[in-house]
Amino acid sequence: MTAARARAALVARVLVLLCVLAGCQSATGAERQAAAPPTAIAADSFQPMRDYQQVALPVRIRIPAMRVDTGLLRLGREKEGTIAVPDSNELAGWYEEGPRPGQPGPAVILGHVDSKAGPAVFFDLKTLPIGSDIHVDRADGSTVTFRVTGRSQVPKTLFPTDLVYGATLEPSLRLVTCGGKFDRGAGSYVDNVIVYAELA
């Protein structure tokens, strides 16, 4: 027996031994097909698991259709539990207790619509066209791009908390500002404008 045949015979014996240890059996093509799970994922649709823990902090948002290019503040909560708003009219803010842009779930970014001095960073959010791109730059130099899929204006008393903050399997983005009529007695707008965006 040649060395090549000896190696081949050894490999064959090892495979047989492994098969016995694993309890495997031979099967016809029909048997293998019948054993396949009914919801098997097509190979071309499979996406490898991303390392979401490595998604860097967002530091900037760019919305070309609105001519917005601004740094991002980090927002927490007020004492009463509501989300804090940016302390600048020129800067938007990312809600840091939620997902980072690019992680599964809705990343939420807030910005003012105007002030006594004039238009603020999200002044044109109420007219941002569906299909517009939103770029979020991150601390590690990477950029994640979202595309606007929807926009709504709702009374603040009927804010759709589940739609804005509810968990999603895929990374998404929510932009929020004020809108509607200005209530001079309360010193604030009566509505919120919300933009919904998904990964581009």
Residue frames as a rotation matrix with the C-alpha (Angstrom) as fourth column:
MET 1
0.585 0.811 0.000 0.00
0.811 -0.585 0.000 0.00
0.000 0.000 -1.000 0.00
THR 2
-0.218 -0.654 0.724 1.35
0.592 -0.678 -0.435 3.38
0.776 0.334 0.535 -0.97
ALA 3
-0.855 -0.167 -0.492 1.68
0.505 -0.488 -0.712 6.22
-0.121 -0.857 0.502 1.53
ALA 4
-0.806 0.591 0.014 -1.16
-0.548 -0.755 0.360 8.13
0.224 0.282 0.933 -0.19
ARG 5
-0.088 0.809 -0.580 -3.50
-0.157 0.564 0.811 5.12
0.984 0.163 0.078 0.04
ALA 6
-0.424 -0.136 -0.895 -2.55
0.782 0.444 -0.438 4.58
0.457 -0.886 -0.082 3.67
ARG 7
-0.983 0.068 -0.171 -3.42
0.029 -0.860 -0.510 8.18
-0.182 -0.506 0.843 4.50
ALA 8
-0.520 0.837 -0.168 -6.74
-0.650 -0.261 0.714 7.87
0.554 0.480 0.680 2.62
ALA 9
-0.097 0.458 -0.884 -7.62
0.311 0.857 0.410 4.70
0.945 -0.235 -0.226 4.50
LEU 10
-0.708 -0.232 -0.667 -6.78
0.700 -0.109 -0.706 6.36
0.091 -0.967 0.239 7.82
VAL 11
-0.909 0.417 -0.004 -8.97
-0.417 -0.908 -0.031 9.37
-0.017 -0.027 0.999 7.02
ALA 12
-0.261 0.852 -0.454 -11.84
-0.406 0.330 0.852 7.06
0.876 0.407 0.260 6.06
ARG 13
-0.245 0.122 -0.962 -11.55
0.690 0.719 -0.085 5.16
0.681 -0.684 -0.260 9.36
VAL 14
-0.921 -0.136 -0.365 -11.52
0.361 -0.651 -0.668 8.44
-0.147 -0.747 0.648 11.31
LEU 15
-0.708 0.706 -0.035 -14.64
-0.637 -0.616 0.463 9.67
0.305 0.350 0.886 9.50
VAL 16
-0.090 0.666 -0.741 -16.45
0.038 0.746 0.665 6.41
0.995 0.032 -0.092 10.22
LEU 17
-0.498 -0.170 -0.851 -15.46
0.807 0.268 -0.526 6.63
0.318 -0.948 0.004 13.89
LEU 18
-0.983 0.139 -0.121 -16.68
-0.086 -0.928 -0.361 10.25
-0.163 -0.345 0.925 14.13
CYS 19
-0.452 0.862 -0.229 -19.93
-0.575 -0.085 0.814 9.31
0.682 0.499 0.535 12.45
VAL 20
-0.117 0.361 -0.925 -20.51
0.480 0.836 0.266 6.49
0.870 -0.413 -0.271 14.94
LEU 21
-0.737 -0.240 -0.632 -19.72
0.676 -0.277 -0.683 8.70
-0.012 -0.930 0.366 17.92
ALA 22
-0.908 0.391 -0.150 -22.09
-0.388 -0.920 -0.053 11.39
-0.159 0.011 0.987 16.65
GLY 23
-0.397 0.794 0.460 -24.84
0.226 0.570 -0.790 8.87
-0.889 -0.209 -0.406 15.90
CYS 24
-0.222 0.319 -0.922 -25.17
-0.804 -0.594 -0.012 9.97
-0.552 0.738 0.388 12.30
GLN 25
0.002 0.306 0.952 -26.84
0.344 0.894 -0.288 7.86
-0.939 0.328 -0.104 9.65
SER 26
-0.949 -0.266 0.172 -26.80
0.233 -0.217 0.948 7.88
-0.214 0.939 0.267 5.91
ALA 27
-0.024 0.971 -0.238 -29.76
0.213 -0.228 -0.950 9.56
-0.977 -0.074 -0.202 4.25
THR 28
-0.175 0.067 0.982 -31.10
0.983 0.073 0.170 9.97
-0.061 0.995 -0.079 0.79
GLY 29
-0.913 -0.154 0.378 -31.61
0.240 -0.952 0.191 13.42
0.331 0.265 0.906 -0.71
ALA 30
-0.055 0.980 0.191 -35.36
0.020 -0.190 0.982 13.16
0.998 0.057 -0.010 -0.03
GLU 31
0.412 0.171 -0.895 -34.73
0.826 0.343 0.446 12.23
0.383 -0.924 0.000 3.62
ARG 32
-0.602 -0.700 -0.385 -32.35
0.791 -0.591 -0.162 15.15
-0.114 -0.401 0.909 4.10
GLN 33
-0.749 0.382 0.541 -34.90
-0.010 -0.824 0.567 17.53
0.662 0.419 0.621 2.57
ALA 34
0.287 0.921 -0.262 -37.64
0.266 0.186 0.946 16.20
0.920 -0.341 -0.192 4.84
ALA 35
0.202 -0.291 -0.935 -35.44
0.972 0.176 0.155 16.69
0.119 -0.940 0.318 7.89
ALA 36
-0.741 -0.519 0.426 -34.73
0.503 -0.849 -0.160 20.34
0.445 0.096 0.890 7.08
PRO 37
-0.563 0.552 -0.615 -36.57
0.485 -0.382 -0.787 22.89
-0.669 -0.741 -0.053 9.24
PRO 38
0.180 0.747 0.640 -39.64
0.974 -0.042 -0.224 24.39
-0.140 0.663 -0.735 7.51
THR 39
0.973 0.176 -0.150 -38.39
0.167 -0.983 -0.069 27.95
-0.160 0.043 -0.986 8.10
ALA 40
0.169 -0.979 0.110 -34.84
0.855 0.201 0.477 27.47
-0.490 0.014 0.872 6.89
ILE 41
0.559 -0.049 -0.828 -33.15
-0.164 -0.985 -0.052 30.72
-0.813 0.165 -0.558 5.89
ALA 42
0.927 -0.237 0.290 -31.89
0.342 0.219 -0.914 30.99
0.153 0.946 0.284 2.33
ALA 43
0.188 -0.954 -0.234 -28.13
0.947 0.113 0.300 31.23
-0.260 -0.278 0.925 2.22
ASP 44
-0.428 -0.403 0.809 -28.16
0.709 -0.704 0.024 34.47
0.560 0.584 0.587 0.24
SER 45
0.407 0.628 0.663 -30.36
0.016 -0.731 0.683 36.16
0.913 -0.267 -0.307 2.89
PHE 46
0.663 -0.199 -0.721 -28.22
0.740 0.319 0.592 35.21
0.112 -0.927 0.359 5.87
GLN 47
0.475 -0.525 0.706 -26.37
-0.250 -0.850 -0.463 38.08
0.844 0.044 -0.535 7.51
PRO 48
-0.238 -0.625 -0.744 -23.59
0.618 0.494 -0.612 37.42
0.750 -0.605 0.268 10.03
MET 49
0.661 0.452 -0.599 -24.19
0.746 -0.314 0.587 38.64
0.077 -0.835 -0.545 13.58
ARG 50
0.283 -0.542 0.791 -22.81
0.096 -0.805 -0.586 42.14
0.954 0.242 -0.176 14.05
ASP 51
-0.329 -0.444 -0.834 -20.75
0.903 0.111 -0.415 43.10
0.276 -0.889 0.365 17.06
TYR 52
0.431 0.639 0.637 -23.13
0.457 -0.763 0.457 45.82
0.778 0.094 -0.621 18.25
GLN 53
0.731 -0.184 -0.657 -21.15
0.620 -0.222 0.752 46.38
-0.284 -0.958 -0.048 21.43
GLN 54
-0.310 -0.951 0.018 -18.47
0.828 -0.261 0.496 47.98
-0.467 0.168 0.868 19.28
VAL 55
0.265 0.463 0.846 -20.78
0.800 -0.596 0.075 50.69
0.539 0.657 -0.528 17.88
ALA 56
-0.716 -0.668 -0.201 -19.14
0.676 -0.592 -0.439 54.01
0.175 -0.451 0.875 18.78
LEU 57
-0.156 0.640 -0.753 -20.89
0.623 -0.527 -0.578 56.99
-0.766 -0.559 -0.316 20.32
PRO 58
0.323 0.324 0.889 -22.65
0.906 -0.376 -0.192 59.38
0.272 0.868 -0.415 17.91
VAL 59
-0.337 -0.536 -0.774 -21.03
0.715 -0.681 0.160 62.80
-0.613 -0.499 0.613 17.70
ARG 60
-0.750 0.042 -0.660 -22.60
-0.361 -0.862 0.356 64.51
-0.554 0.506 0.661 14.68
ILE 61
0.011 0.785 0.620 -25.73
0.616 0.483 -0.622 64.47
-0.788 0.389 -0.478 12.52
ARG 62
-0.814 -0.259 -0.520 -25.92
-0.253 -0.649 0.718 65.58
-0.523 0.716 0.462 8.89
ILE 63
0.046 0.882 0.468 -29.17
0.613 0.345 -0.711 65.98
-0.789 0.320 -0.525 6.96
PRO 64
-0.832 -0.515 0.208 -28.36
0.468 -0.448 0.762 67.35
-0.299 0.731 0.614 3.47
ALA 65
-0.293 0.793 0.534 -32.01
0.770 -0.135 0.624 67.98
0.567 0.594 -0.571 2.54
MET 66
0.769 0.562 -0.304 -32.32
0.624 -0.558 0.547 70.32
0.137 -0.611 -0.780 5.56
ARG 67
0.271 -0.799 0.537 -28.80
0.020 -0.553 -0.833 71.73
0.962 0.236 -0.133 5.32
VAL 68
0.870 0.019 0.492 -28.18
-0.490 -0.063 0.869 70.48
0.048 -0.998 -0.046 8.84
ASP 69
0.297 -0.839 -0.457 -24.63
0.319 0.538 -0.780 69.66
0.900 0.085 0.427 9.88
THR 70
0.319 -0.013 0.948 -24.26
-0.721 -0.652 0.234 69.83
0.614 -0.758 -0.217 13.64
GLY 71
-0.782 -0.612 -0.117 -22.66
-0.328 0.564 -0.758 68.20
0.530 -0.555 -0.642 16.63
LEU 72
0.220 0.857 -0.466 -24.68
0.057 0.466 0.883 66.02
0.974 -0.221 0.053 18.98
LEU 73
-0.308 -0.179 0.934 -25.20
-0.897 -0.273 -0.348 66.56
0.318 -0.945 -0.077 22.67
ARG 74
-0.703 0.119 -0.701 -25.82
0.237 0.969 -0.072 63.61
0.671 -0.217 -0.709 25.01
LEU 75
-0.239 0.748 0.619 -29.23
-0.746 -0.549 0.376 63.74
0.621 -0.372 0.690 26.68
GLY 76
-0.963 0.004 -0.269 -30.41
0.176 0.767 -0.617 62.00
0.204 -0.641 -0.740 29.83
ARG 77
-0.042 0.991 -0.124 -33.58
0.761 0.112 0.638 62.43
0.647 -0.068 -0.760 31.85
GLU 78
-0.249 0.117 0.961 -35.08
-0.455 -0.890 -0.010 65.25
0.855 -0.440 0.275 33.85
LYS 79
-0.883 -0.126 0.452 -35.86
-0.469 0.243 -0.849 64.73
-0.003 -0.962 -0.274 37.55
GLU 80
-0.048 0.963 0.266 -39.49
-0.790 0.126 -0.600 63.92
-0.611 -0.239 0.755 36.76
GLY 81
-0.074 -0.078 0.994 -38.41
0.163 0.983 0.089 61.20
-0.984 0.169 -0.060 34.35
THR 82
0.915 0.403 0.023 -38.97
0.104 -0.179 -0.978 62.96
-0.390 0.897 -0.206 31.03
ILE 83
0.259 -0.846 0.466 -36.19
0.965 0.245 -0.091 63.08
-0.038 0.473 0.880 28.46
ALA 84
0.024 -0.359 -0.933 -34.06
0.317 -0.882 0.348 66.20
-0.948 -0.304 0.093 28.68
VAL 85
0.885 0.221 0.410 -34.02
0.460 -0.274 -0.845 68.57
-0.075 0.936 -0.344 25.73
PRO 86
-0.008 -0.951 0.310 -30.89
0.916 -0.132 -0.380 70.14
0.402 0.281 0.871 24.25
ASP 87
0.356 0.067 -0.932 -29.70
0.656 -0.729 0.198 73.28
-0.666 -0.682 -0.303 26.03
SER 88
-0.673 -0.543 -0.503 -28.72
-0.054 -0.642 0.765 74.73
-0.738 0.542 0.402 22.67
ASN 89
0.452 0.858 -0.243 -30.92
-0.287 -0.118 -0.951 75.77
-0.845 0.499 0.193 19.76
GLU 90
0.307 -0.443 -0.842 -28.15
-0.951 -0.173 -0.256 75.07
-0.033 0.879 -0.475 17.27
LEU 91
-0.757 -0.636 -0.150 -27.30
-0.628 0.771 -0.100 71.53
0.179 0.018 -0.984 18.40
ALA 92
0.394 0.808 -0.438 -29.37
-0.546 0.589 0.596 68.35
0.739 0.004 0.673 18.38
GLY 93
-0.305 -0.474 0.826 -29.11
-0.948 0.235 -0.215 65.81
-0.092 -0.848 -0.521 21.17
TRP 94
-0.229 0.148 -0.962 -29.01
-0.328 0.919 0.219 62.01
0.916 0.366 -0.162 21.30
TYR 95
0.583 0.516 0.627 -30.89
-0.782 0.146 0.606 60.21
0.221 -0.844 0.488 24.09
GLU 96
-0.287 -0.928 -0.239 -28.02
-0.811 0.368 -0.455 58.23
0.510 0.064 -0.858 25.59
GLU 97
-0.414 0.185 0.891 -30.14
-0.640 0.637 -0.429 55.76
-0.648 -0.748 -0.145 27.59
GLY 98
0.749 0.658 0.081 -31.43
-0.361 0.507 -0.783 54.34
-0.556 0.557 0.617 24.30
PRO 99
0.556 -0.534 0.636 -29.58
0.706 0.708 -0.023 52.51
-0.438 0.462 0.771 21.51
ARG 100
-0.257 -0.692 -0.675 -26.66
-0.134 -0.666 0.734 54.09
-0.957 0.279 0.078 19.73
PRO 101
0.542 0.442 -0.715 -27.26
-0.735 -0.164 -0.658 54.74
-0.408 0.882 0.235 16.02
GLY 102
-0.134 -0.544 -0.828 -26.44
-0.817 0.533 -0.218 51.44
0.560 0.648 -0.516 14.32
GLN 103
-0.956 -0.070 0.286 -27.44
-0.240 0.746 -0.621 49.23
-0.170 -0.662 -0.730 17.25
PRO 104
-0.565 0.821 -0.083 -30.72
0.592 0.473 0.652 47.25
0.575 0.320 -0.753 17.13
GLY 105
0.017 0.670 -0.742 -33.59
0.943 -0.257 -0.211 49.45
-0.332 -0.696 -0.636 18.22
PRO 106
0.610 0.342 0.715 -34.58
0.626 -0.761 -0.169 53.08
0.486 0.550 -0.679 17.79
ALA 107
-0.532 -0.742 -0.408 -31.88
0.841 -0.519 -0.153 55.69
-0.098 -0.425 0.900 18.38
VAL 108
0.551 0.833 0.049 -33.65
0.832 -0.553 0.044 58.93
0.064 0.017 -0.998 19.31
ILE 109
-0.677 -0.735 0.039 -32.35
0.736 -0.677 0.000 62.40
0.026 0.029 0.999 18.47
LEU 110
0.440 0.840 -0.318 -34.11
0.864 -0.492 -0.105 65.58
-0.245 -0.229 -0.942 19.62
GLY 111
-0.737 -0.646 0.199 -33.75
0.674 -0.722 0.154 69.17
0.044 0.248 0.968 18.50
HIS 112
-0.275 0.628 -0.728 -35.52
0.279 -0.673 -0.685 72.51
-0.920 -0.392 0.010 18.90
VAL 113
0.218 0.460 0.861 -37.69
0.966 0.020 -0.256 73.92
-0.135 0.888 -0.440 16.13
ASP 114
0.130 -0.208 0.969 -37.06
0.379 -0.893 -0.242 77.61
0.916 0.399 -0.037 16.90
SER 115
-0.245 -0.189 -0.951 -36.44
0.954 -0.222 -0.202 80.20
-0.173 -0.957 0.235 19.60
LYS 116
0.626 0.457 -0.631 -36.99
0.415 -0.881 -0.226 83.89
-0.660 -0.121 -0.742 20.15
ALA 117
-0.165 -0.811 -0.562 -33.87
-0.272 -0.510 0.816 84.42
-0.948 0.288 -0.136 18.05
GLY 118
0.006 0.201 -0.979 -35.28
-0.997 -0.077 -0.022 82.56
-0.080 0.976 0.200 15.03
PRO 119
0.738 0.324 -0.593 -35.22
-0.472 0.875 -0.110 79.07
0.483 0.361 0.798 13.45
ALA 120
0.237 -0.636 0.734 -33.42
-0.774 0.333 0.539 76.31
-0.587 -0.696 -0.413 15.34
VAL 121
-0.661 -0.749 0.051 -31.66
-0.567 0.543 0.620 73.12
-0.492 0.380 -0.783 14.19
PHE 122
-0.785 0.404 0.469 -34.82
0.513 0.849 0.127 71.10
-0.347 0.340 -0.874 13.38
PHE 123
-0.469 0.611 -0.638 -36.89
-0.402 -0.791 -0.461 73.97
-0.786 0.040 0.616 11.98
ASP 124
-0.232 0.334 -0.914 -37.45
-0.970 -0.009 0.243 72.18
0.072 0.943 0.326 8.63
LEU 125
-0.919 -0.160 0.360 -38.06
-0.230 0.960 -0.160 68.71
-0.320 -0.229 -0.919 10.09
LYS 126
-0.122 0.978 0.170 -41.81
-0.098 0.159 -0.982 69.00
-0.988 -0.137 0.077 9.40
THR 127
0.717 0.374 -0.588 -41.12
-0.579 -0.150 -0.802 69.15
-0.388 0.915 0.109 5.66
LEU 128
-0.397 -0.911 0.113 -38.21
-0.706 0.382 0.597 66.68
-0.587 0.157 -0.794 5.40
PRO 129
0.176 0.535 -0.826 -39.03
-0.956 0.292 -0.015 64.57
0.233 0.793 0.563 2.31
ILE 130
0.717 0.091 0.692 -39.54
-0.265 0.953 0.149 60.82
-0.645 -0.290 0.707 2.54
GLY 131
0.846 -0.456 0.276 -36.45
0.512 0.550 -0.660 59.12
0.149 0.700 0.699 1.14
SER 132
0.648 -0.632 0.424 -34.03
-0.528 -0.775 -0.347 61.74
0.548 0.001 -0.837 2.46
ASP 133
0.232 -0.679 -0.697 -30.72
0.527 0.690 -0.496 60.52
0.817 -0.252 0.518 3.86
ILE 134
0.848 -0.074 0.525 -29.63
-0.470 -0.563 0.680 61.17
0.245 -0.823 -0.512 7.43
HIS 135
0.226 -0.862 -0.454 -25.96
0.198 0.497 -0.845 60.60
0.954 0.101 0.283 8.27
VAL 136
0.962 -0.010 0.271 -24.77
-0.267 -0.219 0.938 60.06
0.050 -0.976 -0.214 11.83
ASP 137
0.191 -0.971 -0.146 -21.02
-0.281 0.088 -0.956 60.36
0.940 0.224 -0.256 12.37
ARG 138
0.940 0.154 -0.303 -19.50
0.194 0.489 0.850 58.42
0.279 -0.859 0.430 15.26
ALA 139
0.789 -0.608 0.093 -16.55
-0.472 -0.502 0.725 58.92
-0.394 -0.616 -0.683 17.58
ASP 140
0.157 -0.764 0.625 -14.43
0.228 0.644 0.730 56.29
-0.961 0.028 0.275 15.82
GLY 141
-0.623 -0.417 -0.662 -14.71
-0.446 -0.506 0.738 58.06
-0.643 0.755 0.129 12.46
SER 142
-0.837 0.383 0.391 -17.41
0.540 0.697 0.473 55.75
-0.091 0.606 -0.790 11.07
THR 143
-0.701 0.677 -0.225 -20.74
-0.685 -0.727 -0.053 56.94
-0.199 0.117 0.973 9.65
VAL 144
-0.697 0.598 0.395 -24.12
0.573 0.796 -0.194 55.21
-0.430 0.091 -0.898 9.61
THR 145
-0.909 0.372 -0.190 -26.74
-0.412 -0.721 0.557 56.35
0.070 0.585 0.808 7.11
PHE 146
-0.511 0.838 0.193 -30.50
0.459 0.456 -0.762 56.16
-0.727 -0.300 -0.618 7.57
ARG 147
-0.914 0.302 0.270 -33.27
0.142 -0.384 0.912 56.86
0.379 0.873 0.308 5.07
VAL 148
-0.720 0.683 0.123 -36.51
-0.559 -0.466 -0.686 58.62
-0.411 -0.562 0.718 6.00
THR 149
-0.900 0.434 -0.042 -39.48
0.352 0.780 0.518 56.26
0.257 0.452 -0.854 5.78
GLY 150
0.097 0.994 -0.058 -42.19
0.836 -0.049 0.546 58.27
0.540 -0.102 -0.835 7.51
ARG 151
-0.926 -0.300 0.230 -43.14
0.148 -0.847 -0.511 61.51
0.348 -0.439 0.828 9.23
SER 152
0.020 0.975 -0.221 -45.97
0.799 0.118 0.590 62.46
0.601 -0.188 -0.777 11.55
GLN 153
-0.753 -0.116 0.648 -47.27
-0.248 -0.862 -0.443 65.34
0.610 -0.494 0.620 13.64
VAL 154
-0.047 0.698 -0.714 -49.11
0.620 0.581 0.527 64.42
0.783 -0.418 -0.460 16.82
PRO 155
0.610 0.293 0.737 -50.43
-0.374 -0.713 0.593 66.25
0.699 -0.637 -0.325 19.90
LYS 156
-0.481 -0.852 0.205 -47.98
-0.571 0.128 -0.811 66.05
0.665 -0.507 -0.548 22.78
THR 157
-0.159 0.519 0.840 -50.79
-0.928 0.213 -0.307 64.62
-0.338 -0.828 0.447 24.89
LEU 158
0.855 0.469 0.223 -50.99
-0.344 0.833 -0.432 61.67
-0.389 0.293 0.874 22.47
PHE 159
0.057 -0.930 -0.362 -47.26
-0.995 -0.082 0.054 61.10
-0.080 0.357 -0.931 21.96
PRO 160
0.833 0.309 -0.460 -46.77
-0.415 0.897 -0.149 57.61
0.366 0.315 0.876 20.42
THR 161
0.323 -0.754 0.572 -44.26
-0.869 0.002 0.494 56.33
-0.373 -0.657 -0.655 22.96
ASP 162
0.412 -0.138 0.901 -44.27
0.059 0.990 0.125 52.76
-0.909 0.002 0.416 21.65
LEU 163
0.905 -0.044 0.424 -43.63
0.426 0.081 -0.901 53.84
0.006 0.996 0.092 18.06
VAL 164
0.704 -0.653 0.279 -40.77
-0.500 -0.735 -0.459 56.13
0.505 0.184 -0.843 19.02
TYR 165
-0.060 -0.775 0.630 -39.06
-0.997 0.019 -0.072 54.21
0.044 -0.632 -0.774 21.82
GLY 166
0.729 0.429 0.534 -40.38
-0.496 0.868 -0.022 50.66
-0.473 -0.249 0.845 21.36
ALA 167
-0.168 -0.879 0.446 -37.84
-0.276 0.476 0.835 47.94
-0.946 0.017 -0.322 20.64
THR 168
0.782 0.285 -0.555 -37.07
-0.611 0.172 -0.773 47.02
-0.125 0.943 0.308 17.02
LEU 169
0.745 -0.505 0.435 -34.95
0.412 0.862 0.294 44.15
-0.524 -0.040 0.851 15.75
GLU 170
0.214 -0.655 0.724 -33.16
0.919 -0.116 -0.377 46.33
0.331 0.746 0.577 13.22
PRO 171
-0.618 -0.478 -0.624 -31.31
0.646 -0.761 -0.057 49.61
-0.448 -0.438 0.779 13.78
SER 172
0.200 0.699 0.687 -33.59
0.875 -0.442 0.196 52.60
0.441 0.562 -0.700 13.27
LEU 173
-0.860 -0.498 -0.111 -33.61
0.505 -0.799 -0.327 56.33
0.074 -0.337 0.939 13.92
ARG 174
0.327 0.945 -0.022 -36.21
0.928 -0.316 0.197 58.74
0.179 -0.085 -0.980 15.30
LEU 175
-0.830 -0.481 0.282 -35.93
0.434 -0.875 -0.216 62.53
0.350 -0.057 0.935 15.06
VAL 176
0.153 0.905 -0.397 -38.23
0.976 -0.076 0.202 64.58
0.153 -0.419 -0.895 17.30
THR 177
-0.933 -0.328 0.152 -39.00
0.293 -0.932 -0.211 68.30
0.211 -0.152 0.966 17.55
CYS 178
-0.440 0.802 -0.403 -41.93
0.292 -0.297 -0.909 70.58
-0.849 -0.518 -0.103 18.40
GLY 179
-0.933 0.179 0.312 -44.66
0.271 -0.220 0.937 71.61
0.237 0.959 0.157 15.97
GLY 180
-0.058 0.997 -0.048 -48.20
0.943 0.071 0.325 72.78
0.328 -0.026 -0.944 15.53
LYS 181
0.540 0.366 0.758 -49.60
0.164 -0.929 0.332 75.86
0.825 -0.055 -0.562 17.24
PHE 182
-0.644 -0.762 -0.068 -47.70
0.302 -0.172 -0.937 77.75
0.702 -0.625 0.341 19.90
ASP 183
0.477 0.772 -0.420 -49.49
0.686 -0.028 0.727 77.90
0.550 -0.635 -0.543 23.24
ARG 184
-0.100 -0.557 0.825 -48.48
-0.072 -0.823 -0.564 81.28
0.992 -0.116 0.042 24.64
GLY 185
0.638 0.396 0.661 -49.94
-0.667 -0.146 0.731 80.49
0.386 -0.907 0.170 28.03
ALA 186
0.946 -0.293 0.141 -47.86
0.185 0.841 0.509 77.33
-0.267 -0.455 0.849 28.38
GLY 187
0.418 -0.824 -0.382 -44.91
-0.738 -0.553 0.387 78.80
-0.531 0.120 -0.839 26.50
SER 188
-0.633 -0.616 0.468 -44.58
-0.230 0.728 0.646 75.76
-0.739 0.301 -0.603 24.25
TYR 189
-0.579 0.401 -0.710 -45.89
-0.752 0.074 0.655 74.12
0.315 0.913 0.259 21.08
VAL 190
0.171 0.781 0.601 -48.87
-0.897 0.376 -0.232 71.78
-0.407 -0.499 0.765 21.34
ASP 191
0.968 0.211 -0.138 -47.57
-0.252 0.828 -0.502 69.08
0.008 0.520 0.854 18.94
ASN 192
0.030 -0.967 0.254 -44.51
-0.289 0.235 0.928 67.01
-0.957 -0.102 -0.272 18.22
VAL 193
0.657 0.007 -0.753 -43.09
-0.746 0.145 -0.650 66.35
0.104 0.989 0.101 14.75
ILE 194
0.236 -0.527 0.817 -41.55
-0.345 0.740 0.577 62.88
-0.909 -0.417 -0.007 14.46
VAL 195
0.339 -0.227 -0.913 -39.45
-0.919 0.127 -0.373 61.53
0.201 0.965 -0.166 11.61
TYR 196
0.629 -0.088 0.772 -38.92
-0.224 0.931 0.288 57.77
-0.744 -0.354 0.566 11.24
ALA 197
0.379 -0.578 -0.723 -35.86
-0.906 -0.073 -0.417 56.42
0.189 0.813 -0.551 9.42
GLU 198
0.894 -0.119 0.433 -34.34
0.006 0.967 0.254 53.00
-0.449 -0.225 0.865 8.72
LEU 199
-0.072 -0.993 0.094 -30.87
0.065 0.089 0.994 51.90
-0.995 0.078 0.058 7.65
ALA 200
0.420 0.166 -0.892 -30.14
-0.792 -0.413 -0.450 52.96
-0.443 0.896 -0.041 4.09
